Amino acid sequence: MIFLVLIVYAVLILYEFIPLYKQKQWPEFAANAVLGVLSLTVAILLSVEVKIPSPSKPISNVITSVFGK
């Protein structure tokens, strides 16, 4: 399963990252690279069946602390 995830991300790199790098669009490249690495990490963890906790409770706590109830 990890092999399939890596193939999908290799295709993503070919179609998304390389053109941004060649066109020297550095902010877009950096944003895509950060999001790509984060999503690749989550995809690999899910493919090896690691239990990832839901972020809904911390997000709810942040929103409640910012805006109140």
RONU-899984 format. One record per atom (N, C-alpha, C, O): residue in three letters; atom name; x, y, z. Coordinates in pm, 1 decimal. Layout:
REM residues N
<r><rofi>ALA</rofi><doro>CA</doro><u>X</u><v>Y</v><w>Z</w></r>
...
END
This chain:
REM residues 69
<r><rofi>MET</rofi><doro>N</doro><u>81.8</u><v>-119.5</v><w>0.0</w></r>
<r><rofi>MET</rofi><doro>CA</doro><u>0.0</u><v>0.0</v><w>0.0</w></r>
<r><rofi>MET</rofi><doro>C</doro><u>87.0</u><v>127.2</v><w>0.0</w></r>
<r><rofi>MET</rofi><doro>O</doro><u>52.1</u><v>227.5</v><w>-62.3</w></r>
<r><rofi>ILE</rofi><doro>N</doro><u>199.1</u><v>121.0</v><w>70.0</w></r>
<r><rofi>ILE</rofi><doro>CA</doro><u>289.3</u><v>236.7</v><w>71.1</w></r>
<r><rofi>ILE</rofi><doro>C</doro><u>339.6</u><v>265.1</v><w>-69.8</w></r>
<r><rofi>ILE</rofi><doro>O</doro><u>355.8</u><v>380.8</v><w>-108.7</w></r>
<r><rofi>PHE</rofi><doro>N</doro><u>364.1</u><v>159.5</v><w>-145.6</w></r>
<r><rofi>PHE</rofi><doro>CA</doro><u>412.0</u><v>174.9</v><w>-282.7</w></r>
<r><rofi>PHE</rofi><doro>C</doro><u>312.7</u><v>255.2</v><w>-366.8</w></r>
<r><rofi>PHE</rofi><doro>O</doro><u>352.8</u><v>341.9</v><w>-444.4</w></r>
<r><rofi>LEU</rofi><doro>N</doro><u>184.1</u><v>226.5</v><w>-351.7</w></r>
<r><rofi>LEU</rofi><doro>CA</doro><u>80.6</u><v>299.5</v><w>-425.8</w></r>
<r><rofi>LEU</rofi><doro>C</doro><u>77.6</u><v>446.6</v><w>-384.8</w></r>
<r><rofi>LEU</rofi><doro>O</doro><u>64.1</u><v>534.7</v><w>-469.8</w></r>
<r><rofi>VAL</rofi><doro>N</doro><u>90.1</u><v>472.8</v><w>-256.9</w></r>
<r><rofi>VAL</rofi><doro>CA</doro><u>92.6</u><v>611.3</v><w>-207.7</w></r>
<r><rofi>VAL</rofi><doro>C</doro><u>211.7</u><v>686.2</v><w>-267.5</w></r>
<r><rofi>VAL</rofi><doro>O</doro><u>198.4</u><v>800.8</v><w>-310.6</w></r>
<r><rofi>LEU</rofi><doro>N</doro><u>327.0</u><v>621.3</v><w>-269.9</w></r>
<r><rofi>LEU</rofi><doro>CA</doro><u>446.2</u><v>686.1</v><w>-324.9</w></r>
<r><rofi>LEU</rofi><doro>C</doro><u>433.6</u><v>711.3</v><w>-474.4</w></r>
<r><rofi>LEU</rofi><doro>O</doro><u>482.3</u><v>812.9</v><w>-524.0</w></r>
<r><rofi>ILE</rofi><doro>N</doro><u>369.6</u><v>621.3</v><w>-546.5</w></r>
<r><rofi>ILE</rofi><doro>CA</doro><u>347.5</u><v>642.0</v><w>-690.6</w></r>
<r><rofi>ILE</rofi><doro>C</doro><u>256.7</u><v>762.3</v><w>-713.8</w></r>
<r><rofi>ILE</rofi><doro>O</doro><u>283.3</u><v>844.8</v><w>-801.2</w></r>
<r><rofi>VAL</rofi><doro>N</doro><u>149.9</u><v>772.1</v><w>-635.6</w></r>
<r><rofi>VAL</rofi><doro>CA</doro><u>56.9</u><v>885.2</v><w>-650.3</w></r>
<r><rofi>VAL</rofi><doro>C</doro><u>128.8</u><v>1016.4</v><w>-620.9</w></r>
<r><rofi>VAL</rofi><doro>O</doro><u>108.7</u><v>1115.0</v><w>-691.8</w></r>
<r><rofi>TYR</rofi><doro>N</doro><u>211.3</u><v>1018.6</v><w>-518.4</w></r>
<r><rofi>TYR</rofi><doro>CA</doro><u>282.7</u><v>1142.3</v><w>-485.9</w></r>
<r><rofi>TYR</rofi><doro>C</doro><u>392.8</u><v>1172.8</v><w>-587.0</w></r>
<r><rofi>TYR</rofi><doro>O</doro><u>425.9</u><v>1289.5</v><w>-608.0</w></r>
<r><rofi>ALA</rofi><doro>N</doro><u>449.7</u><v>1070.9</v><w>-649.6</w></r>
<r><rofi>ALA</rofi><doro>CA</doro><u>547.2</u><v>1095.1</v><w>-756.5</w></r>
<r><rofi>ALA</rofi><doro>C</doro><u>479.7</u><v>1163.8</v><w>-874.5</w></r>
<r><rofi>ALA</rofi><doro>O</doro><u>536.7</u><v>1255.1</v><w>-934.3</w></r>
<r><rofi>VAL</rofi><doro>N</doro><u>359.9</u><v>1120.9</v><w>-907.8</w></r>
<r><rofi>VAL</rofi><doro>CA</doro><u>283.3</u><v>1185.8</v><w>-1015.1</w></r>
<r><rofi>VAL</rofi><doro>C</doro><u>249.7</u><v>1329.1</v><w>-975.7</w></r>
<r><rofi>VAL</rofi><doro>O</doro><u>256.4</u><v>1420.1</v><w>-1058.4</w></r>
<r><rofi>LEU</rofi><doro>N</doro><u>213.8</u><v>1348.8</v><w>-849.5</w></r>
<r><rofi>LEU</rofi><doro>CA</doro><u>184.8</u><v>1483.1</v><w>-799.8</w></r>
<r><rofi>LEU</rofi><doro>C</doro><u>306.8</u><v>1573.6</v><w>-814.7</w></r>
<r><rofi>LEU</rofi><doro>O</doro><u>294.0</u><v>1689.3</v><w>-854.6</w></r>
<r><rofi>ILE</rofi><doro>N</doro><u>422.9</u><v>1522.0</v><w>-783.1</w></r>
<r><rofi>ILE</rofi><doro>CA</doro><u>545.3</u><v>1601.0</v><w>-797.0</w></r>
<r><rofi>ILE</rofi><doro>C</doro><u>569.5</u><v>1638.5</v><w>-942.7</w></r>
<r><rofi>ILE</rofi><doro>O</doro><u>606.9</u><v>1751.9</v><w>-972.7</w></r>
<r><rofi>LEU</rofi><doro>N</doro><u>548.4</u><v>1544.1</v><w>-1032.4</w></r>
<r><rofi>LEU</rofi><doro>CA</doro><u>570.3</u><v>1571.7</v><w>-1174.8</w></r>
<r><rofi>LEU</rofi><doro>C</doro><u>478.7</u><v>1680.6</v><w>-1227.2</w></r>
<r><rofi>LEU</rofi><doro>O</doro><u>522.0</u><v>1766.1</v><w>-1304.5</w></r>
<r><rofi>TYR</rofi><doro>N</doro><u>352.7</u><v>1678.7</v><w>-1186.4</w></r>
<r><rofi>TYR</rofi><doro>CA</doro><u>256.0</u><v>1772.3</v><w>-1242.5</w></r>
<r><rofi>TYR</rofi><doro>C</doro><u>239.4</u><v>1902.0</v><w>-1164.2</w></r>
<r><rofi>TYR</rofi><doro>O</doro><u>189.8</u><v>2000.4</v><w>-1219.0</w></r>
<r><rofi>GLU</rofi><doro>N</doro><u>279.3</u><v>1904.4</v><w>-1038.8</w></r>
<r><rofi>GLU</rofi><doro>CA</doro><u>259.4</u><v>2024.7</v><w>-958.8</w></r>
<r><rofi>GLU</rofi><doro>C</doro><u>389.7</u><v>2095.3</v><w>-923.5</w></r>
<r><rofi>GLU</rofi><doro>O</doro><u>403.0</u><v>2215.5</v><w>-946.8</w></r>
<r><rofi>PHE</rofi><doro>N</doro><u>484.9</u><v>2023.1</v><w>-868.2</w></r>
<r><rofi>PHE</rofi><doro>CA</doro><u>603.6</u><v>2086.6</v><w>-812.6</w></r>
<r><rofi>PHE</rofi><doro>C</doro><u>704.9</u><v>2127.5</v><w>-918.2</w></r>
<r><rofi>PHE</rofi><doro>O</doro><u>760.8</u><v>2236.9</v><w>-910.2</w></r>
<r><rofi>ILE</rofi><doro>N</doro><u>729.5</u><v>2043.4</v><w>-1015.9</w></r>
<r><rofi>ILE</rofi><doro>CA</doro><u>832.8</u><v>2072.9</v><w>-1116.0</w></r>
<r><rofi>ILE</rofi><doro>C</doro><u>799.3</u><v>2197.7</v><w>-1198.4</w></r>
<r><rofi>ILE</rofi><doro>O</doro><u>887.4</u><v>2281.2</v><w>-1218.6</w></r>
<r><rofi>PRO</rofi><doro>N</doro><u>674.9</u><v>2213.6</v><w>-1247.0</w></r>
<r><rofi>PRO</rofi><doro>CA</doro><u>646.1</u><v>2338.9</v><w>-1320.0</w></r>
<r><rofi>PRO</rofi><doro>C</doro><u>661.6</u><v>2464.1</v><w>-1233.1</w></r>
<r><rofi>PRO</rofi><doro>O</doro><u>709.4</u><v>2566.8</v><w>-1281.3</w></r>
<r><rofi>LEU</rofi><doro>N</doro><u>622.0</u><v>2456.7</v><w>-1106.4</w></r>
<r><rofi>LEU</rofi><doro>CA</doro><u>638.8</u><v>2572.4</v><w>-1019.2</w></r>
<r><rofi>LEU</rofi><doro>C</doro><u>786.6</u><v>2604.0</v><w>-998.6</w></r>
<r><rofi>LEU</rofi><doro>O</doro><u>825.2</u><v>2720.8</v><w>-994.1</w></r>
<r><rofi>TYR</rofi><doro>N</doro><u>868.4</u><v>2501.3</v><w>-986.2</w></r>
<r><rofi>TYR</rofi><doro>CA</doro><u>1012.2</u><v>2520.7</v><w>-968.6</w></r>
<r><rofi>TYR</rofi><doro>C</doro><u>1074.6</u><v>2582.5</v><w>-1094.2</w></r>
<r><rofi>TYR</rofi><doro>O</doro><u>1156.3</u><v>2674.1</v><w>-1084.8</w></r>
<r><rofi>LYS</rofi><doro>N</doro><u>1035.6</u><v>2531.9</v><w>-1211.6</w></r>
<r><rofi>LYS</rofi><doro>CA</doro><u>1091.4</u><v>2584.3</v><w>-1336.6</w></r>
<r><rofi>LYS</rofi><doro>C</doro><u>1049.4</u><v>2728.4</v><w>-1362.0</w></r>
<r><rofi>LYS</rofi><doro>O</doro><u>1126.0</u><v>2806.7</v><w>-1418.3</w></r>
<r><rofi>GLN</rofi><doro>N</doro><u>928.0</u><v>2763.5</v><w>-1320.7</w></r>
<r><rofi>GLN</rofi><doro>CA</doro><u>879.3</u><v>2899.8</v><w>-1340.7</w></r>
<r><rofi>GLN</rofi><doro>C</doro><u>922.7</u><v>2994.1</v><w>-1228.1</w></r>
<r><rofi>GLN</rofi><doro>O</doro><u>888.7</u><v>3112.5</v><w>-1228.7</w></r>
<r><rofi>LYS</rofi><doro>N</doro><u>997.2</u><v>2941.1</v><w>-1132.8</w></r>
<r><rofi>LYS</rofi><doro>CA</doro><u>1049.7</u><v>3016.5</v><w>-1019.0</w></r>
<r><rofi>LYS</rofi><doro>C</doro><u>940.2</u><v>3086.6</v><w>-940.2</w></r>
<r><rofi>LYS</rofi><doro>O</doro><u>955.0</u><v>3202.2</v><w>-900.5</w></r>
<r><rofi>GLN</rofi><doro>N</doro><u>832.5</u><v>3017.1</v><w>-918.4</w></r>
<r><rofi>GLN</rofi><doro>CA</doro><u>723.0</u><v>3068.1</v><w>-835.7</w></r>
<r><rofi>GLN</rofi><doro>C</doro><u>744.9</u><v>3016.3</v><w>-693.9</w></r>
<r><rofi>GLN</rofi><doro>O</doro><u>679.6</u><v>2921.7</v><w>-649.8</w></r>
<r><rofi>TRP</rofi><doro>N</doro><u>838.5</u><v>3080.5</v><w>-623.4</w></r>
<r><rofi>TRP</rofi><doro>CA</doro><u>885.8</u><v>3028.7</v><w>-496.1</w></r>
<r><rofi>TRP</rofi><doro>C</doro><u>781.0</u><v>3025.1</v><w>-386.1</w></r>
<r><rofi>TRP</rofi><doro>O</doro><u>776.0</u><v>2925.4</v><w>-314.0</w></r>
<r><rofi>PRO</rofi><doro>N</doro><u>696.9</u><v>3126.5</v><w>-367.7</w></r>
<r><rofi>PRO</rofi><doro>CA</doro><u>595.8</u><v>3115.4</v><w>-261.2</w></r>
<r><rofi>PRO</rofi><doro>C</doro><u>497.1</u><v>3000.2</v><w>-285.5</w></r>
<r><rofi>PRO</rofi><doro>O</doro><u>461.7</u><v>2926.7</v><w>-193.2</w></r>
<r><rofi>GLU</rofi><doro>N</doro><u>453.8</u><v>2986.1</v><w>-410.4</w></r>
<r><rofi>GLU</rofi><doro>CA</doro><u>361.9</u><v>2877.2</v><w>-443.3</w></r>
<r><rofi>GLU</rofi><doro>C</doro><u>429.9</u><v>2741.5</v><w>-427.8</w></r>
<r><rofi>GLU</rofi><doro>O</doro><u>369.5</u><v>2645.4</v><w>-380.2</w></r>
<r><rofi>PHE</rofi><doro>N</doro><u>556.2</u><v>2735.2</v><w>-468.6</w></r>
<r><rofi>PHE</rofi><doro>CA</doro><u>631.4</u><v>2611.1</v><w>-455.5</w></r>
<r><rofi>PHE</rofi><doro>C</doro><u>646.8</u><v>2572.4</v><w>-308.5</w></r>
<r><rofi>PHE</rofi><doro>O</doro><u>628.9</u><v>2456.2</v><w>-272.2</w></r>
<r><rofi>ALA</rofi><doro>N</doro><u>679.6</u><v>2669.3</v><w>-225.0</w></r>
<r><rofi>ALA</rofi><doro>CA</doro><u>698.0</u><v>2641.7</v><w>-82.1</w></r>
<r><rofi>ALA</rofi><doro>C</doro><u>567.5</u><v>2596.9</v><w>-17.7</w></r>
<r><rofi>ALA</rofi><doro>O</doro><u>565.8</u><v>2501.9</v><w>60.5</w></r>
<r><rofi>ALA</rofi><doro>N</doro><u>458.0</u><v>2665.3</v><w>-50.7</w></r>
<r><rofi>ALA</rofi><doro>CA</doro><u>328.9</u><v>2626.8</v><w>6.0</w></r>
<r><rofi>ALA</rofi><doro>C</doro><u>288.9</u><v>2486.5</v><w>-38.0</w></r>
<r><rofi>ALA</rofi><doro>O</doro><u>243.2</u><v>2406.4</v><w>43.5</w></r>
<r><rofi>ASN</rofi><doro>N</doro><u>305.9</u><v>2456.6</v><w>-166.1</w></r>
<r><rofi>ASN</rofi><doro>CA</doro><u>274.5</u><v>2322.5</v><w>-215.6</w></r>
<r><rofi>ASN</rofi><doro>C</doro><u>364.9</u><v>2216.9</v><w>-153.8</w></r>
<r><rofi>ASN</rofi><doro>O</doro><u>319.7</u><v>2106.3</v><w>-124.1</w></r>
<r><rofi>ALA</rofi><doro>N</doro><u>492.1</u><v>2249.7</v><w>-134.2</w></r>
<r><rofi>ALA</rofi><doro>CA</doro><u>585.8</u><v>2153.5</v><w>-76.0</w></r>
<r><rofi>ALA</rofi><doro>C</doro><u>548.9</u><v>2121.8</v><w>68.8</w></r>
<r><rofi>ALA</rofi><doro>O</doro><u>550.0</u><v>2005.5</v><w>109.1</w></r>
<r><rofi>VAL</rofi><doro>N</doro><u>516.7</u><v>2223.9</v><w>146.1</w></r>
<r><rofi>VAL</rofi><doro>CA</doro><u>479.3</u><v>2201.5</v><w>285.9</w></r>
<r><rofi>VAL</rofi><doro>C</doro><u>351.8</u><v>2118.7</v><w>295.2</w></r>
<r><rofi>VAL</rofi><doro>O</doro><u>345.6</u><v>2021.2</v><w>370.1</w></r>
<r><rofi>LEU</rofi><doro>N</doro><u>250.6</u><v>2157.8</v><w>218.9</w></r>
<r><rofi>LEU</rofi><doro>CA</doro><u>125.2</u><v>2082.0</v><w>221.2</w></r>
<r><rofi>LEU</rofi><doro>C</doro><u>142.8</u><v>1941.4</v><w>166.0</w></r>
<r><rofi>LEU</rofi><doro>O</doro><u>79.9</u><v>1847.0</v><w>213.9</w></r>
<r><rofi>GLY</rofi><doro>N</doro><u>228.6</u><v>1927.4</v><w>65.3</w></r>
<r><rofi>GLY</rofi><doro>CA</doro><u>254.7</u><v>1795.2</v><w>8.4</w></r>
<r><rofi>GLY</rofi><doro>C</doro><u>323.0</u><v>1702.3</v><w>106.9</w></r>
<r><rofi>GLY</rofi><doro>O</doro><u>287.5</u><v>1584.9</v><w>117.2</w></r>
<r><rofi>VAL</rofi><doro>N</doro><u>421.0</u><v>1754.5</v><w>179.3</w></r>
<r><rofi>VAL</rofi><doro>CA</doro><u>490.9</u><v>1672.1</v><w>278.9</w></r>
<r><rofi>VAL</rofi><doro>C</doro><u>396.7</u><v>1633.7</v><w>392.2</w></r>
<r><rofi>VAL</rofi><doro>O</doro><u>398.0</u><v>1519.5</v><w>438.1</w></r>
<r><rofi>LEU</rofi><doro>N</doro><u>315.2</u><v>1728.3</v><w>437.2</w></r>
<r><rofi>LEU</rofi><doro>CA</doro><u>218.1</u><v>1696.2</v><w>542.5</w></r>
<r><rofi>LEU</rofi><doro>C</doro><u>119.0</u><v>1589.3</v><w>497.1</w></r>
<r><rofi>LEU</rofi><doro>O</doro><u>91.9</u><v>1493.9</v><w>570.2</w></r>
<r><rofi>SER</rofi><doro>N</doro><u>65.7</u><v>1605.4</v><w>378.0</w></r>
<r><rofi>SER</rofi><doro>CA</doro><u>-32.9</u><v>1507.6</v><w>330.6</w></r>
<r><rofi>SER</rofi><doro>C</doro><u>32.1</u><v>1373.0</v><w>299.9</w></r>
<r><rofi>SER</rofi><doro>O</doro><u>-30.8</u><v>1268.9</v><w>319.3</w></r>
<r><rofi>LEU</rofi><doro>N</doro><u>156.5</u><v>1372.9</v><w>252.5</w></r>
<r><rofi>LEU</rofi><doro>CA</doro><u>228.2</u><v>1247.5</v><w>230.2</w></r>
<r><rofi>LEU</rofi><doro>C</doro><u>249.9</u><v>1174.6</v><w>362.4</w></r>
<r><rofi>LEU</rofi><doro>O</doro><u>233.2</u><v>1052.8</v><w>370.0</w></r>
<r><rofi>THR</rofi><doro>N</doro><u>286.6</u><v>1248.0</v><w>464.8</w></r>
<r><rofi>THR</rofi><doro>CA</doro><u>306.2</u><v>1187.9</v><w>596.2</w></r>
<r><rofi>THR</rofi><doro>C</doro><u>178.2</u><v>1123.8</v><w>647.6</w></r>
<r><rofi>THR</rofi><doro>O</doro><u>180.2</u><v>1010.7</v><w>696.2</w></r>
<r><rofi>VAL</rofi><doro>N</doro><u>68.1</u><v>1194.9</v><w>637.1</w></r>
<r><rofi>VAL</rofi><doro>CA</doro><u>-60.3</u><v>1139.6</v><w>682.1</w></r>
<r><rofi>VAL</rofi><doro>C</doro><u>-99.6</u><v>1019.3</v><w>597.2</w></r>
<r><rofi>VAL</rofi><doro>O</doro><u>-149.5</u><v>920.1</v><w>650.3</w></r>
<r><rofi>ALA</rofi><doro>N</doro><u>-78.1</u><v>1026.7</v><w>466.6</w></r>
<r><rofi>ALA</rofi><doro>CA</doro><u>-113.3</u><v>915.3</v><w>378.1</w></r>
<r><rofi>ALA</rofi><doro>C</doro><u>-32.4</u><v>789.5</v><w>410.3</w></r>
<r><rofi>ALA</rofi><doro>O</doro><u>-86.2</u><v>678.8</v><w>411.1</w></r>
<r><rofi>ILE</rofi><doro>N</doro><u>95.7</u><v>807.3</v><w>436.5</w></r>
<r><rofi>ILE</rofi><doro>CA</doro><u>178.9</u><v>691.6</v><w>471.1</w></r>
<r><rofi>ILE</rofi><doro>C</doro><u>135.7</u><v>633.3</v><w>605.2</w></r>
<r><rofi>ILE</rofi><doro>O</doro><u>126.0</u><v>511.5</v><w>619.7</w></r>
<r><rofi>LEU</rofi><doro>N</doro><u>109.7</u><v>719.8</v><w>703.0</w></r>
<r><rofi>LEU</rofi><doro>CA</doro><u>64.2</u><v>669.9</v><w>832.8</w></r>
<r><rofi>LEU</rofi><doro>C</doro><u>-67.8</u><v>594.1</v><w>820.7</w></r>
<r><rofi>LEU</rofi><doro>O</doro><u>-85.6</u><v>489.8</v><w>883.7</w></r>
<r><rofi>LEU</rofi><doro>N</doro><u>-159.0</u><v>645.3</v><w>741.0</w></r>
<r><rofi>LEU</rofi><doro>CA</doro><u>-286.7</u><v>575.7</v><w>721.6</w></r>
<r><rofi>LEU</rofi><doro>C</doro><u>-268.4</u><v>445.0</v><w>646.4</w></r>
<r><rofi>LEU</rofi><doro>O</doro><u>-340.2</u><v>348.5</v><w>672.5</w></r>
<r><rofi>SER</rofi><doro>N</doro><u>-173.7</u><v>440.3</v><w>553.5</w></r>
<r><rofi>SER</rofi><doro>CA</doro><u>-153.5</u><v>317.6</v><w>476.3</w></r>
<r><rofi>SER</rofi><doro>C</doro><u>-93.4</u><v>205.3</v><w>560.4</w></r>
<r><rofi>SER</rofi><doro>O</doro><u>-112.1</u><v>87.9</v><w>528.7</w></r>
<r><rofi>VAL</rofi><doro>N</doro><u>-21.7</u><v>239.7</v><w>666.6</w></r>
<r><rofi>VAL</rofi><doro>CA</doro><u>30.7</u><v>136.2</v><w>756.3</w></r>
<r><rofi>VAL</rofi><doro>C</doro><u>-58.0</u><v>120.1</v><w>879.3</w></r>
<r><rofi>VAL</rofi><doro>O</doro><u>-18.0</u><v>59.6</v><w>978.8</w></r>
<r><rofi>GLU</rofi><doro>N</doro><u>-178.6</u><v>175.1</v><w>871.0</w></r>
<r><rofi>GLU</rofi><doro>CA</doro><u>-285.2</u><v>160.4</v><w>970.1</w></r>
<r><rofi>GLU</rofi><doro>C</doro><u>-248.9</u><v>215.2</v><w>1107.7</w></r>
<r><rofi>GLU</rofi><doro>O</doro><u>-280.9</u><v>154.4</v><w>1209.8</w></r>
<r><rofi>VAL</rofi><doro>N</doro><u>-182.0</u><v>330.1</v><w>1109.8</w></r>
<r><rofi>VAL</rofi><doro>CA</doro><u>-155.2</u><v>400.0</v><w>1235.1</w></r>
<r><rofi>VAL</rofi><doro>C</doro><u>-279.7</u><v>480.0</v><w>1269.7</w></r>
<r><rofi>VAL</rofi><doro>O</doro><u>-335.1</u><v>549.4</v><w>1184.4</w></r>
<r><rofi>LYS</rofi><doro>N</doro><u>-323.3</u><v>470.8</v><w>1392.7</w></r>
<r><rofi>LYS</rofi><doro>CA</doro><u>-442.0</u><v>544.3</v><w>1438.0</w></r>
<r><rofi>LYS</rofi><doro>C</doro><u>-404.6</u><v>690.4</v><w>1458.1</w></r>
<r><rofi>LYS</rofi><doro>O</doro><u>-321.0</u><v>722.9</v><w>1542.4</w></r>
<r><rofi>ILE</rofi><doro>N</doro><u>-466.9</u><v>778.1</v><w>1380.2</w></r>
<r><rofi>ILE</rofi><doro>CA</doro><u>-440.7</u><v>921.2</v><w>1388.0</w></r>
<r><rofi>ILE</rofi><doro>C</doro><u>-558.7</u><v>986.6</v><w>1459.4</w></r>
<r><rofi>ILE</rofi><doro>O</doro><u>-672.9</u><v>971.6</v><w>1416.0</w></r>
<r><rofi>PRO</rofi><doro>N</doro><u>-532.4</u><v>1059.3</v><w>1568.9</w></r>
<r><rofi>PRO</rofi><doro>CA</doro><u>-643.0</u><v>1121.0</v><w>1642.8</w></r>
<r><rofi>PRO</rofi><doro>C</doro><u>-709.3</u><v>1233.0</v><w>1562.1</w></r>
<r><rofi>PRO</rofi><doro>O</doro><u>-645.8</u><v>1299.9</v><w>1480.6</w></r>
<r><rofi>SER</rofi><doro>N</doro><u>-835.7</u><v>1250.4</v><w>1587.1</w></r>
<r><rofi>SER</rofi><doro>CA</doro><u>-911.8</u><v>1355.2</v><w>1519.0</w></r>
<r><rofi>SER</rofi><doro>C</doro><u>-872.9</u><v>1492.4</v><w>1574.3</w></r>
<r><rofi>SER</rofi><doro>O</doro><u>-859.4</u><v>1508.6</v><w>1695.5</w></r>
<r><rofi>PRO</rofi><doro>N</doro><u>-854.9</u><v>1590.7</v><w>1486.6</w></r>
<r><rofi>PRO</rofi><doro>CA</doro><u>-821.1</u><v>1724.7</v><w>1533.7</w></r>
<r><rofi>PRO</rofi><doro>C</doro><u>-943.8</u><v>1809.8</v><w>1568.3</w></r>
<r><rofi>PRO</rofi><doro>O</doro><u>-930.0</u><v>1928.8</v><w>1596.6</w></r>
<r><rofi>SER</rofi><doro>N</doro><u>-1061.9</u><v>1751.1</v><w>1566.5</w></r>
<r><rofi>SER</rofi><doro>CA</doro><u>-1183.1</u><v>1831.0</v><w>1584.5</w></r>
<r><rofi>SER</rofi><doro>C</doro><u>-1193.7</u><v>1893.2</v><w>1723.5</w></r>
<r><rofi>SER</rofi><doro>O</doro><u>-1238.3</u><v>2007.3</v><w>1735.4</w></r>
<r><rofi>LYS</rofi><doro>N</doro><u>-1154.5</u><v>1822.4</v><w>1828.1</w></r>
<r><rofi>LYS</rofi><doro>CA</doro><u>-1163.2</u><v>1877.0</v><w>1963.4</w></r>
<r><rofi>LYS</rofi><doro>C</doro><u>-1066.9</u><v>1994.3</v><w>1983.8</w></r>
<r><rofi>LYS</rofi><doro>O</doro><u>-1109.4</u><v>2097.8</v><w>2035.1</w></r>
<r><rofi>PRO</rofi><doro>N</doro><u>-938.5</u><v>1982.9</v><w>1945.8</w></r>
<r><rofi>PRO</rofi><doro>CA</doro><u>-849.7</u><v>2100.5</v><w>1959.8</w></r>
<r><rofi>PRO</rofi><doro>C</doro><u>-895.3</u><v>2219.3</v><w>1875.2</w></r>
<r><rofi>PRO</rofi><doro>O</doro><u>-884.5</u><v>2334.0</v><w>1918.7</w></r>
<r><rofi>ILE</rofi><doro>N</doro><u>-945.5</u><v>2193.3</v><w>1756.9</w></r>
<r><rofi>ILE</rofi><doro>CA</doro><u>-994.5</u><v>2303.4</v><w>1671.9</w></r>
<r><rofi>ILE</rofi><doro>C</doro><u>-1113.7</u><v>2370.6</v><w>1738.2</w></r>
<r><rofi>ILE</rofi><doro>O</doro><u>-1124.3</u><v>2493.2</v><w>1738.9</w></r>
<r><rofi>SER</rofi><doro>N</doro><u>-1202.9</u><v>2290.4</v><w>1793.5</w></r>
<r><rofi>SER</rofi><doro>CA</doro><u>-1319.3</u><v>2344.1</v><w>1864.3</w></r>
<r><rofi>SER</rofi><doro>C</doro><u>-1275.5</u><v>2427.6</v><w>1984.0</w></r>
<r><rofi>SER</rofi><doro>O</doro><u>-1333.2</u><v>2533.2</v><w>2009.8</w></r>
<r><rofi>ASN</rofi><doro>N</doro><u>-1174.9</u><v>2382.0</v><w>2057.1</w></r>
<r><rofi>ASN</rofi><doro>CA</doro><u>-1125.1</u><v>2458.5</v><w>2171.9</w></r>
<r><rofi>ASN</rofi><doro>C</doro><u>-1065.1</u><v>2592.1</v><w>2129.2</w></r>
<r><rofi>ASN</rofi><doro>O</doro><u>-1086.1</u><v>2693.1</v><w>2196.4</w></r>
<r><rofi>VAL</rofi><doro>N</doro><u>-990.8</u><v>2594.1</v><w>2018.8</w></r>
<r><rofi>VAL</rofi><doro>CA</doro><u>-931.8</u><v>2718.0</v><w>1969.1</w></r>
<r><rofi>VAL</rofi><doro>C</doro><u>-1041.4</u><v>2816.2</v><w>1927.6</w></r>
<r><rofi>VAL</rofi><doro>O</doro><u>-1035.8</u><v>2934.3</v><w>1961.8</w></r>
<r><rofi>ILE</rofi><doro>N</doro><u>-1139.2</u><v>2767.6</v><w>1855.1</w></r>
<r><rofi>ILE</rofi><doro>CA</doro><u>-1249.1</u><v>2855.0</v><w>1809.6</w></r>
<r><rofi>ILE</rofi><doro>C</doro><u>-1326.5</u><v>2909.2</v><w>1927.2</w></r>
<r><rofi>ILE</rofi><doro>O</doro><u>-1363.8</u><v>3026.5</v><w>1928.0</w></r>
<r><rofi>THR</rofi><doro>N</doro><u>-1351.6</u><v>2825.0</v><w>2027.6</w></r>
<r><rofi>THR</rofi><doro>CA</doro><u>-1422.6</u><v>2870.3</v><w>2145.6</w></r>
<r><rofi>THR</rofi><doro>C</doro><u>-1342.0</u><v>2973.6</v><w>2222.9</w></r>
<r><rofi>THR</rofi><doro>O</doro><u>-1398.6</u><v>3070.4</v><w>2273.6</w></r>
<r><rofi>SER</rofi><doro>N</doro><u>-1210.9</u><v>2954.4</v><w>2232.7</w></r>
<r><rofi>SER</rofi><doro>CA</doro><u>-1128.7</u><v>3052.1</v><w>2306.4</w></r>
<r><rofi>SER</rofi><doro>C</doro><u>-1116.7</u><v>3184.1</v><w>2232.0</w></r>
<r><rofi>SER</rofi><doro>O</doro><u>-1103.8</u><v>3289.1</v><w>2294.9</w></r>
<r><rofi>VAL</rofi><doro>N</doro><u>-1120.7</u><v>3181.0</v><w>2099.8</w></r>
<r><rofi>VAL</rofi><doro>CA</doro><u>-1110.9</u><v>3304.5</v><w>2021.4</w></r>
<r><rofi>VAL</rofi><doro>C</doro><u>-1242.5</u><v>3381.1</v><w>2018.9</w></r>
<r><rofi>VAL</rofi><doro>O</doro><u>-1245.2</u><v>3502.0</v><w>2042.2</w></r>
<r><rofi>PHE</rofi><doro>N</doro><u>-1352.0</u><v>3309.8</v><w>1990.5</w></r>
<r><rofi>PHE</rofi><doro>CA</doro><u>-1480.4</u><v>3376.3</v><w>1972.7</w></r>
<r><rofi>PHE</rofi><doro>C</doro><u>-1573.8</u><v>3366.4</v><w>2092.1</w></r>
<r><rofi>PHE</rofi><doro>O</doro><u>-1676.1</u><v>3434.8</v><w>2095.5</w></r>
<r><rofi>GLY</rofi><doro>N</doro><u>-1541.8</u><v>3283.8</v><w>2189.0</w></r>
<r><rofi>GLY</rofi><doro>CA</doro><u>-1630.1</u><v>3265.6</v><w>2303.6</w></r>
<r><rofi>GLY</rofi><doro>C</doro><u>-1745.6</u><v>3173.5</v><w>2267.7</w></r>
<r><rofi>GLY</rofi><doro>O</doro><u>-1755.1</u><v>3123.7</v><w>2155.5</w></r>
<r><rofi>LYS</rofi><doro>N</doro><u>-1831.8</u><v>3152.1</v><w>2363.9</w></r>
<r><rofi>LYS</rofi><doro>CA</doro><u>-1944.0</u><v>3059.7</v><w>2338.9</w></r>
<r><rofi>LYS</rofi><doro>C</doro><u>-2064.6</u><v>3129.5</v><w>2285.0</w></r>
<r><rofi>LYS</rofi><doro>O</doro><u>-2166.5</u><v>3065.5</v><w>2259.1</w></r>
END
